[in-house]
Amino acid sequence: MATAYQDNVPSELQPTQDTAAGPVIRSIGLSDLRQALRAGWEDFKAVPSHAVILCVIYPILGLVLARAVFGYAVVPLLFPLAAGFALLGPFAALGLYELSSRRERGEEPSAWNALDVLRSPSFGAMLGLGTLLFALFVTWVATAQAIYIAVFGYQGPASASDFVQRVFTTSQGWWLIVVGCGIGFLFALVALCISVVSFPMMLDRHASAGEAMVTSLRVVAKNPVTIAAWGLIVAALLVVGSLPFFLGLAVVIPLLGHATWHLYRKVIAIDPNARPIPPRPPHQRKPAADFPANLFPWRRRDES
């Protein structure tokens, strides 16, 4: 049964037009992060959204890893690929924002309602920002590979144990760790700053990608310590979820996705001039018997 969230305002209210200054941004603290994570956990338990993640994320991950195996040694890139979830996570969680929004309105969503985000008027803007994050991810993986080649050359490790020995028992390996983590931090920082609330805002307010990114930057500027803590929480949970062969991501990604929606609700004030928007019309399924008539409309004219 859907539950009400304290300090959250239902999202039936849609602003007709953002003010020139943009939405009002609240100051939040660490307690708000805990509340967002708690509300995200409640959403995760109520909606089996992990099934969607298992059906979508894992095949994509398998394709990426397969391409890596055929193209180059995969072992040195396992950590960069796992870390890349921090870059792609905000886009991958689109459907989860929709589920949290429905529960917030008192509805009883199913996991398949996550696909309703495809019908959102702002889906094109979401896709554009998602493409930007994917380009950032590809650049990060290429950079990580270039750093490894600069340190150890083109010859890949003979085995996983050989790779571990290279990285943790040699000076070149420690240099690789320091430089790689430093550059990876910069990539993650860019992704966090432009997307911390961007996708929930585009779904909720139908904002453009540019407006959403500017708002995210304003959120970071007003709450630098809290957003930095949020970034560390996201990174830590993704590492924990990635360790057992990425299986933990089936829990971590839905949790973070739902929690991000509630974080957005806490940091972005509702527009007082908003007006109710009508619910999305249900998808109409036509009977299979109508298929020939729909495919050949002239037959209906002949029959009449």
Secondary structure as UniProt FT lines:
FT   TURN            6..7
FT   TURN            11..12
FT   STRAND          13..14
FT   TURN            20..21
FT   HELIX           30..46
FT   HELIX           50..71
FT   HELIX           75..77
FT   HELIX           78..83
FT   HELIX           85..92
FT   HELIX           94..104
FT   TURN            105..106
FT   HELIX           111..119
FT   TURN            121..122
FT   HELIX           123..152
FT   HELIX           160..169
FT   HELIX           171..195
FT   TURN            196..197
FT   HELIX           198..205
FT   HELIX           209..222
FT   HELIX           224..242
FT   TURN            243..248
FT   HELIX           249..267
FT   TURN            272..273
FT   STRAND          275..276
FT   HELIX           288..290
FT   HELIX           291..295
FT   HELIX           298..303
//
